[in-house]
Amino acid sequence: MKAKKGFNLRDVCGEKIIVAEGKENIDFSNIISMNETAAYLWERVQKMESFTPKEMAELLVDAYEVDNETAQADATNLLRQWQEAGIVEE
């Protein structure tokens, strides 16, 4: 997977949201709010050429006090949500 270009994390009034930027995203009408952990992951995966749920889980284990099994489940769930929102692609 990889983060789609043109979807950037912004801090708006203390809340982390994904904002669509650029002509290809002009019709984007949803605001995607992210909690601290999701925002942390988004910032990291945006810098990667591609990523897997396993790599996302490793980032979680390294940054937070969470076991690998929980991190893997959370990463898989979050990636599914990002796919549904259309902000990542294969």
N, CA, C and O atoms as a MOPAC input file, in Angstrom:
PM7 MOZYME 1SCF
protein

 N      0.84400 1    -1.17300 1     0.00000 1
 C      0.00000 1     0.00000 1     0.00000 1
 C      0.88400 1     1.23000 1     0.00000 1
 O      2.06400 1     1.17800 1     0.34800 1
 N      0.28400 1     2.33300 1    -0.39900 1
 C      0.97400 1     3.60600 1    -0.28100 1
 C     -0.04700 1     4.71600 1    -0.08100 1
 O     -1.20100 1     4.60700 1    -0.49600 1
 N      0.40300 1     5.77900 1     0.56100 1
 C     -0.46600 1     6.93000 1     0.79000 1
 C     -0.67500 1     7.64500 1    -0.54000 1
 O      0.27900 1     7.85800 1    -1.28700 1
 N     -1.91000 1     8.01400 1    -0.83700 1
 C     -2.18800 1     8.75800 1    -2.06000 1
 C     -1.60600 1    10.15400 1    -1.94000 1
 O     -1.65900 1    10.77700 1    -0.88000 1
 N     -1.06300 1    10.62400 1    -3.01600 1
 C     -0.53600 1    11.97900 1    -3.05100 1
 C     -1.69600 1    12.96900 1    -2.98300 1
 O     -2.78000 1    12.70700 1    -3.50500 1
 N     -1.46200 1    14.09100 1    -2.34500 1
 C     -2.47400 1    15.12800 1    -2.27300 1
 C     -3.32500 1    15.08000 1    -1.02600 1
 O     -4.17400 1    15.94900 1    -0.82800 1
 N     -3.11900 1    14.08200 1    -0.17600 1
 C     -3.84300 1    14.00400 1     1.09300 1
 C     -2.84700 1    14.25300 1     2.21000 1
 O     -1.99400 1    13.41300 1     2.49700 1
 N     -2.96200 1    15.41100 1     2.83600 1
 C     -1.96900 1    15.82100 1     3.82300 1
 C     -2.58600 1    16.04900 1     5.18900 1
 O     -3.72300 1    16.50200 1     5.32000 1
 N     -1.80100 1    15.72100 1     6.19900 1
 C     -2.23500 1    15.88400 1     7.58500 1
 C     -2.05700 1    17.33700 1     7.99700 1
 O     -0.99000 1    17.91700 1     7.79300 1
 N     -3.08400 1    17.91900 1     8.56800 1
 C     -3.04200 1    19.30300 1     9.04200 1
 C     -3.60000 1    19.35400 1    10.45600 1
 O     -4.42700 1    18.52900 1    10.84500 1
 N     -3.13700 1    20.32700 1    11.21000 1
 C     -3.66300 1    20.58400 1    12.55000 1
 C     -4.62400 1    21.75400 1    12.42600 1
 O     -4.20900 1    22.88000 1    12.15500 1
 N     -5.90800 1    21.48700 1    12.62200 1
 C     -6.93900 1    22.51200 1    12.51700 1
 C     -7.61700 1    22.64400 1    13.87200 1
 O     -8.33000 1    21.74100 1    14.31100 1
 N     -7.39700 1    23.75300 1    14.51900 1
 C     -7.98700 1    24.01600 1    15.84100 1
 C     -7.67200 1    22.88900 1    16.82700 1
 O     -8.52700 1    22.48200 1    17.61300 1
 N     -6.44500 1    22.39700 1    16.77300 1
 C     -6.01900 1    21.35800 1    17.69600 1
 C     -6.43900 1    19.95500 1    17.31800 1
 O     -6.16500 1    19.01500 1    18.06500 1
 N     -7.09100 1    19.78400 1    16.18800 1
 C     -7.51300 1    18.45900 1    15.73500 1
 C     -6.73800 1    18.08800 1    14.48200 1
 O     -6.56800 1    18.91400 1    13.58500 1
 N     -6.27200 1    16.85600 1    14.41800 1
 C     -5.53400 1    16.37000 1    13.25100 1
 C     -6.53300 1    15.88300 1    12.20900 1
 O     -7.35500 1    15.00800 1    12.48300 1
 N     -6.45300 1    16.46100 1    11.00400 1
 C     -7.34800 1    16.04400 1     9.92600 1
 C     -6.54900 1    15.86700 1     8.64100 1
 O     -5.49000 1    16.46600 1     8.46000 1
 N     -7.08000 1    15.03300 1     7.75900 1
 C     -6.51500 1    14.85500 1     6.43500 1
 C     -7.23900 1    15.81800 1     5.50900 1
 O     -8.46800 1    15.85700 1     5.46100 1
 N     -6.45100 1    16.59300 1     4.77400 1
 C     -6.98800 1    17.58400 1     3.85300 1
 C     -6.57000 1    17.18600 1     2.44100 1
 O     -5.40500 1    16.86900 1     2.19800 1
 N     -7.52500 1    17.20300 1     1.51200 1
 C     -7.22400 1    16.90900 1     0.11500 1
 C     -6.70800 1    18.18300 1    -0.53800 1
 O     -7.32400 1    19.24500 1    -0.43900 1
 N     -5.58200 1    18.05800 1    -1.20000 1
 C     -4.99000 1    19.20000 1    -1.88500 1
 C     -4.66900 1    18.81500 1    -3.31300 1
 O     -4.34700 1    17.65800 1    -3.58500 1
 N     -4.74900 1    19.74600 1    -4.21300 1
 C     -4.41200 1    19.48700 1    -5.61100 1
 C     -5.64400 1    19.27800 1    -6.46800 1
 O     -6.71200 1    18.92600 1    -5.96800 1
 N     -5.48600 1    19.49800 1    -7.76400 1
 C     -6.60800 1    19.41600 1    -8.70800 1
 C     -7.24100 1    18.03000 1    -8.76700 1
 O     -8.45400 1    17.91100 1    -8.93300 1
 N     -6.41900 1    16.96900 1    -8.63000 1
 C     -6.97100 1    15.61600 1    -8.73100 1
 C     -7.89600 1    15.27600 1    -7.57100 1
 O     -8.65300 1    14.30800 1    -7.65400 1
 N     -7.85200 1    16.04400 1    -6.50100 1
 C     -8.66800 1    15.77200 1    -5.32600 1
 C     -9.73000 1    16.85000 1    -5.10700 1
 O    -10.27400 1    16.96000 1    -4.00800 1
 N    -10.02800 1    17.62800 1    -6.11000 1
 C    -10.92300 1    18.77600 1    -5.97100 1
 C    -12.33000 1    18.38200 1    -5.51900 1
 O    -13.00000 1    19.17500 1    -4.85800 1
 N    -12.79100 1    17.18300 1    -5.85700 1
 C    -14.13300 1    16.75000 1    -5.48700 1
 C    -14.19300 1    16.06900 1    -4.13100 1
 O    -15.26200 1    15.60300 1    -3.73500 1
 N    -13.10200 1    15.99500 1    -3.41800 1
 C    -13.08300 1    15.33500 1    -2.12200 1
 C    -13.92900 1    16.13100 1    -1.14100 1
 O    -13.65900 1    17.31000 1    -0.91100 1
 N    -14.94600 1    15.50800 1    -0.56000 1
 C    -15.87600 1    16.25400 1     0.29400 1
 C    -15.86900 1    15.78900 1     1.75300 1
 O    -16.54600 1    16.39000 1     2.58700 1
 N    -15.13000 1    14.75100 1     2.07200 1
 C    -15.09400 1    14.27100 1     3.45400 1
 C    -13.89600 1    14.84800 1     4.18700 1
 O    -12.83000 1    15.05300 1     3.60800 1
 N    -14.09300 1    15.10400 1     5.46100 1
 C    -12.98600 1    15.47300 1     6.32800 1
 C    -12.65600 1    14.24100 1     7.13900 1
 O    -13.53500 1    13.64300 1     7.75900 1
 N    -11.40100 1    13.86500 1     7.13400 1
 C    -10.97400 1    12.67000 1     7.84600 1
 C    -10.21800 1    13.10700 1     9.08500 1
 O     -9.11800 1    13.65300 1     9.00100 1
 N    -10.82100 1    12.86100 1    10.22800 1
 C    -10.20800 1    13.21700 1    11.50400 1
 C     -9.39500 1    12.03000 1    12.00100 1
 O     -9.81600 1    10.88000 1    11.87500 1
 N     -8.23100 1    12.31800 1    12.56500 1
 C     -7.36300 1    11.25100 1    13.05700 1
 C     -6.98500 1    11.50600 1    14.50400 1
 O     -6.71600 1    12.63700 1    14.91000 1
 N     -6.97200 1    10.42000 1    15.27400 1
 C     -6.47200 1    10.55000 1    16.63300 1
 C     -4.94100 1    10.61700 1    16.57900 1
 O     -4.34600 1    10.50400 1    15.50800 1
 N     -4.32500 1    10.79800 1    17.72100 1
 C     -2.87500 1    10.97400 1    17.78800 1
 C     -2.11600 1     9.80200 1    17.16100 1
 O     -1.14300 1    10.00500 1    16.43600 1
 N     -2.56000 1     8.59000 1    17.44000 1
 C     -1.87000 1     7.40400 1    16.93100 1
 C     -2.01000 1     7.28600 1    15.42100 1
 O     -1.02800 1     7.00800 1    14.73200 1
 N     -3.21100 1     7.49300 1    14.89800 1
 C     -3.42700 1     7.43000 1    13.45300 1
 C     -2.62500 1     8.52100 1    12.74800 1
 O     -2.05500 1     8.28600 1    11.68200 1
 N     -2.58300 1     9.71000 1    13.34000 1
 C     -1.81100 1    10.80800 1    12.76100 1
 C     -0.32400 1    10.46200 1    12.74000 1
 O      0.37000 1    10.74200 1    11.76300 1
 N      0.15700 1     9.86100 1    13.80800 1
 C      1.55700 1     9.42300 1    13.87400 1
 C      1.85800 1     8.45800 1    12.72400 1
 O      2.86200 1     8.60700 1    12.02800 1
 N      0.98400 1     7.47000 1    12.53300 1
 C      1.19600 1     6.50000 1    11.46300 1
 C      1.12600 1     7.15600 1    10.08900 1
 O      1.94000 1     6.85500 1     9.21600 1
 N      0.15900 1     8.05200 1     9.89200 1
 C      0.01100 1     8.72000 1     8.59600 1
 C      1.28200 1     9.50900 1     8.25500 1
 O      1.76300 1     9.45900 1     7.12300 1
 N      1.81500 1    10.22800 1     9.23100 1
 C      3.03500 1    10.99300 1     8.98600 1
 C      4.17500 1    10.07300 1     8.55700 1
 O      4.96800 1    10.43400 1     7.68800 1
 N      4.26000 1     8.89500 1     9.15600 1
 C      5.33500 1     7.95800 1     8.82600 1
 C      5.12300 1     7.30700 1     7.45500 1
 O      6.05800 1     7.23600 1     6.65700 1
 N      3.91100 1     6.83400 1     7.17400 1
 C      3.69300 1     6.10400 1     5.91200 1
 C      3.72800 1     7.03500 1     4.70800 1
 O      4.03800 1     6.59400 1     3.60100 1
 N      3.41800 1     8.30800 1     4.90200 1
 C      3.50100 1     9.26200 1     3.79100 1
 C      4.93100 1     9.37200 1     3.27500 1
 O      5.14400 1     9.69300 1     2.10600 1
 N      5.88800 1     9.11600 1     4.11600 1
 C      7.30000 1     9.22300 1     3.73600 1
 C      7.84000 1     7.92900 1     3.13100 1
 O      8.97300 1     7.89300 1     2.65100 1
 N      7.03800 1     6.87200 1     3.15200 1
 C      7.47300 1     5.56800 1     2.66100 1
 C      6.99400 1     5.35300 1     1.22800 1
 O      5.91300 1     5.80800 1     0.85300 1
 N      7.79000 1     4.67000 1     0.44300 1
 C      7.41000 1     4.33200 1    -0.92600 1
 C      6.17500 1     3.42800 1    -0.92300 1
 O      5.25800 1     3.60800 1    -1.72500 1
 N      6.16700 1     2.45600 1    -0.01200 1
 C      5.01700 1     1.58400 1     0.19600 1
 C      5.12100 1     1.02700 1     1.61000 1
 O      6.16500 1     1.12200 1     2.25700 1
 N      4.02200 1     0.44500 1     2.07600 1
 C      4.00300 1    -0.08700 1     3.43800 1
 C      2.98200 1    -1.20200 1     3.54700 1
 O      2.07800 1    -1.32700 1     2.72100 1
 N      3.14700 1    -2.00600 1     4.58000 1
 C      2.24000 1    -3.12100 1     4.86000 1
 C      1.65800 1    -2.93300 1     6.25500 1
 O      2.16700 1    -2.12700 1     7.03400 1
 N      0.59600 1    -3.67000 1     6.58000 1
 C      0.08000 1    -3.61400 1     7.95400 1
 C      1.14400 1    -4.03400 1     8.96700 1
 O      1.18700 1    -3.50900 1    10.08000 1
 N      2.00000 1    -4.98000 1     8.58300 1
 C      3.06300 1    -5.43000 1     9.48400 1
 C      4.01500 1    -4.27700 1     9.79600 1
 O      4.41200 1    -4.10000 1    10.94800 1
 N      4.38000 1    -3.50200 1     8.79700 1
 C      5.26600 1    -2.36100 1     9.01600 1
 C      4.58900 1    -1.28700 1     9.87200 1
 O      5.23100 1    -0.65100 1    10.70700 1
 N      3.29500 1    -1.09400 1     9.65500 1
 C      2.54900 1    -0.14900 1    10.49700 1
 C      2.55800 1    -0.63600 1    11.94300 1
 O      2.74200 1     0.15900 1    12.86500 1
 N      2.35900 1    -1.93400 1    12.14400 1
 C      2.36000 1    -2.50700 1    13.49200 1
 C      3.72200 1    -2.32100 1    14.15500 1
 O      3.79800 1    -2.01400 1    15.34500 1
 N      4.78700 1    -2.50300 1    13.39600 1
 C      6.13500 1    -2.30200 1    13.94200 1
 C      6.33200 1    -0.86000 1    14.40100 1
 O      6.95100 1    -0.61600 1    15.43600 1
 N      5.81300 1     0.08500 1    13.64000 1
 C      5.88300 1     1.49100 1    14.04600 1
 C      5.15000 1     1.71100 1    15.36700 1
 O      5.62600 1     2.44100 1    16.23700 1
 N      3.98700 1     1.07200 1    15.50800 1
 C      3.21500 1     1.20100 1    16.74700 1
 C      3.96600 1     0.61400 1    17.93700 1
 O      4.02300 1     1.22700 1    19.00300 1
 N      4.54000 1    -0.57400 1    17.75600 1
 C      5.27600 1    -1.23000 1    18.84100 1
 C      6.47100 1    -0.37500 1    19.26600 1
 O      6.77000 1    -0.25900 1    20.45400 1
 N      7.14900 1     0.22100 1    18.28600 1
 C      8.31200 1     1.05100 1    18.59300 1
 C      7.94100 1     2.34100 1    19.32500 1
 O      8.71500 1     2.82500 1    20.15100 1
 N      6.76600 1     2.90200 1    19.03000 1
 C      6.40500 1     4.21700 1    19.56900 1
 C      5.51800 1     4.16200 1    20.80900 1
 O      5.50200 1     5.10300 1    21.60300 1
 N      4.78000 1     3.06600 1    20.97700 1
 C      3.80100 1     2.98400 1    22.05700 1
 C      3.99800 1     1.69500 1    22.86100 1
 O      4.61500 1     0.73800 1    22.39300 1
 N      3.47600 1     1.69800 1    24.04100 1
 C      3.52800 1     0.49400 1    24.87500 1
 C      2.37500 1    -0.42700 1    24.47900 1
 O      1.32400 1    -0.44500 1    25.12000 1
 N      2.59300 1    -1.18400 1    23.41700 1
 C      1.57000 1    -2.08000 1    22.89200 1
 C      2.25900 1    -3.35500 1    22.42100 1
 O      3.37100 1    -3.31800 1    21.89500 1
 N      1.58200 1    -4.48100 1    22.61800 1
 C      2.15100 1    -5.74500 1    22.16700 1
 C      1.93400 1    -5.90900 1    20.66500 1
 O      1.08100 1    -5.24500 1    20.07600 1
 N      2.70000 1    -6.78700 1    20.06100 1
 C      2.67500 1    -6.96300 1    18.61700 1
 C      1.30300 1    -7.40100 1    18.10200 1
 O      0.85200 1    -6.93000 1    17.05800 1
 N      0.64600 1    -8.29400 1    18.82500 1
 C     -0.66500 1    -8.79200 1    18.38000 1
 C     -1.70000 1    -7.66100 1    18.32600 1
 O     -2.44900 1    -7.54500 1    17.35600 1
 N     -1.73500 1    -6.83800 1    19.36500 1
 C     -2.66300 1    -5.70100 1    19.39500 1
 C     -2.30700 1    -4.69700 1    18.30400 1
 O     -3.18800 1    -4.18200 1    17.61600 1
 N     -1.01900 1    -4.42200 1    18.14900 1
 C     -0.56900 1    -3.47400 1    17.12700 1
 C     -0.94800 1    -3.96300 1    15.73000 1
 O     -1.37600 1    -3.17200 1    14.89000 1
 N     -0.79300 1    -5.25800 1    15.48400 1
 C     -1.14000 1    -5.81600 1    14.17700 1
 C     -2.64000 1    -5.67400 1    13.91000 1
 O     -3.03900 1    -5.28500 1    12.81200 1
 N     -3.45900 1    -5.98200 1    14.89100 1
 C     -4.91200 1    -5.85500 1    14.72800 1
 C     -5.30500 1    -4.39600 1    14.49400 1
 O     -6.13000 1    -4.10100 1    13.62900 1
 N     -4.71500 1    -3.49400 1    15.26100 1
 C     -5.03400 1    -2.07000 1    15.11500 1
 C     -4.58400 1    -1.53800 1    13.76000 1
 O     -5.31100 1    -0.78300 1    13.11500 1
 N     -3.38900 1    -1.92900 1    13.32700 1
 C     -2.86900 1    -1.47000 1    12.04000 1
 C     -3.73200 1    -1.97800 1    10.88700 1
 O     -4.02600 1    -1.23200 1     9.95300 1
 N     -4.13200 1    -3.23500 1    10.95300 1
 C     -4.97300 1    -3.81500 1     9.90800 1
 C     -6.31900 1    -3.09300 1     9.83900 1
 O     -6.80900 1    -2.78700 1     8.75200 1
 N     -6.91000 1    -2.82500 1    10.99500 1
 C     -8.18500 1    -2.11600 1    11.04800 1
 C     -8.04800 1    -0.69100 1    10.50700 1
 O     -8.89000 1    -0.23600 1     9.73400 1
 N     -7.00100 1     0.00200 1    10.91000 1
 C     -6.79400 1     1.37300 1    10.44900 1
 C     -6.56300 1     1.41200 1     8.94600 1
 O     -7.09600 1     2.28200 1     8.25700 1
 N     -5.78000 1     0.48500 1     8.43800 1
 C     -5.52500 1     0.45200 1     6.99800 1
 C     -6.82300 1     0.21000 1     6.22500 1
 O     -7.03400 1     0.80500 1     5.16900 1
 N     -7.68100 1    -0.65000 1     6.74000 1
 C     -8.99100 1    -0.88100 1     6.09900 1
 C     -9.79200 1     0.41800 1     6.06100 1
 O    -10.41200 1     0.73200 1     5.04500 1
 N     -9.78500 1     1.17200 1     7.15300 1
 C    -10.49600 1     2.45000 1     7.20600 1
 C     -9.91600 1     3.44000 1     6.19300 1
 O    -10.66100 1     4.16800 1     5.53500 1
 N     -8.60100 1     3.46500 1     6.07100 1
 C     -7.96400 1     4.35400 1     5.10500 1
 C     -8.31800 1     3.95600 1     3.68300 1
 O     -8.50000 1     4.81900 1     2.82500 1
 N     -8.41900 1     2.64800 1     3.42200 1
 C     -8.82000 1     2.18300 1     2.10400 1
 C    -10.24100 1     2.63400 1     1.79300 1
 O    -10.52100 1     3.11700 1     0.69700 1
 N    -11.12400 1     2.47600 1     2.75100 1
 C    -12.52100 1     2.88400 1     2.56200 1
 C    -12.63500 1     4.38500 1     2.32700 1
 O    -13.49100 1     4.83700 1     1.56700 1
 N    -11.77000 1     5.15400 1     2.98100 1
 C    -11.77900 1     6.60700 1     2.81200 1
 C    -11.11000 1     7.03300 1     1.51200 1
 O    -11.25500 1     8.18000 1     1.09100 1
 N    -10.38100 1     6.12300 1     0.87000 1
 C     -9.75100 1     6.41900 1    -0.39300 1
 C     -8.47300 1     7.23600 1    -0.28900 1
 O     -8.12000 1     7.95000 1    -1.22800 1
 N     -7.77400 1     7.14400 1     0.83800 1
 C     -6.55400 1     7.93200 1     0.99400 1
 C     -5.28300 1     7.09600 1     0.83600 1
 O     -4.17600 1     7.62300 1     0.94200 1
 N     -5.44000 1     5.79700 1     0.58200 1
 C     -4.30500 1     4.92500 1     0.26700 1
 C     -4.63600 1     4.14000 1    -0.98900 1
 O     -5.80000 1     3.99900 1    -1.36300 1
 N     -3.60200 1     3.63400 1    -1.62900 1
 C     -3.78500 1     2.84100 1    -2.83900 1
 C     -2.73900 1     1.74400 1    -2.89200 1
 O     -1.73600 1     1.78800 1    -2.17900 1
 N     -2.98300 1     0.76300 1    -3.74400 1
 C     -2.03600 1    -0.35900 1    -3.87800 1
 C     -0.95900 1    -0.02600 1    -4.87500 1
 O     -0.07300 1    -0.84300 1    -5.12300 1

